[in-house]
């Protein structure tokens, strides 16, 4: 699962930020090392339930041919191991670095396809509404805009959905390094969406 994920980061430009996400997560752990050192370590058998859940999610993802689920199981498994070997207090302390790892996992194509076409239609509608204001008559048919001299098709790339995850990850990184308040960091991440 990890090898396919790294290959995906390498071959799909929209997810090349995936190489930076684990490094950023490690930096977050290093940055909070004083708090982590002071967190009491209390091993807990309750963490085994999360480990078992992660294994079930992995099996469902691998045999259900859903790479997203299989990849998410890795983060759940890490959380389960932290809970089992270091306790729930340590899991609470490391929850943000763990959640950041989810930024490196590509969303399933089925979700992108459900979102992309409505965004294409919206981009087409906006363009066909603005062009007549500039003196260019248009006729919109789905994601195709008929101009007097040619047809324009609003492609999937115009929806902006593929760059969303990279932009969202960049906003998280930027917010952590340059914004002090959690509220401002949250607003920055939401503004990226």
Steps between C-alpha positions, in 0.01 A plus 500: 500500500780742590696423182194570282439822691857622442470403131177703482674803651779462245284455191198725568605869521188594700625287790874567484457691828463156659878478535498804729213390725685227697795736544267772630339249737845404633581868542180547701606219732848648534356847562284370787771273641497672843127439541535146371786430743285622790199292396464197728540162330227258604465196282141404434340184369213718376721603207481145365140570398622781272775275360240229424273759338791622283571143386133450410501829306819390322349165402182668377706751303730243340230246413240765422751662262472835675850641538374797699365276776816290502716812525291651779539175694871575532431822692241320717754225568761755608244657736421155640866422562555835672197439722609144581868565573491857633144561622208724419674815628778451245242437226332832587839672487580351157155533342588801282814341346293186433214695341748690283601167346151478348595792271735268312226249418331562164122515504320226309434578135130426548475797739692722258273396215188582705638845581678581172205502260282739707803730533553482121136598448535787747815627324316475166200689634715776650697538175184504288354767732810722494581482128176673384585788737821538299310501170555134404176308437502146641286190513566254779427130462625310806871562528526621137480872423410585140661825386430664162824362353574185702399263776674500836487201728555554871734214586531312828812700581289818508310372801807556718429188704833330430703789636278522808695252714837661418362843580340375822826334612691819420252703707549263795880529472486878461257540788714294734819692427366854469176528695497491878134454586312177433200698379705676231656169395155343469363795301800484265445128437129555437577791268724270294203270446 
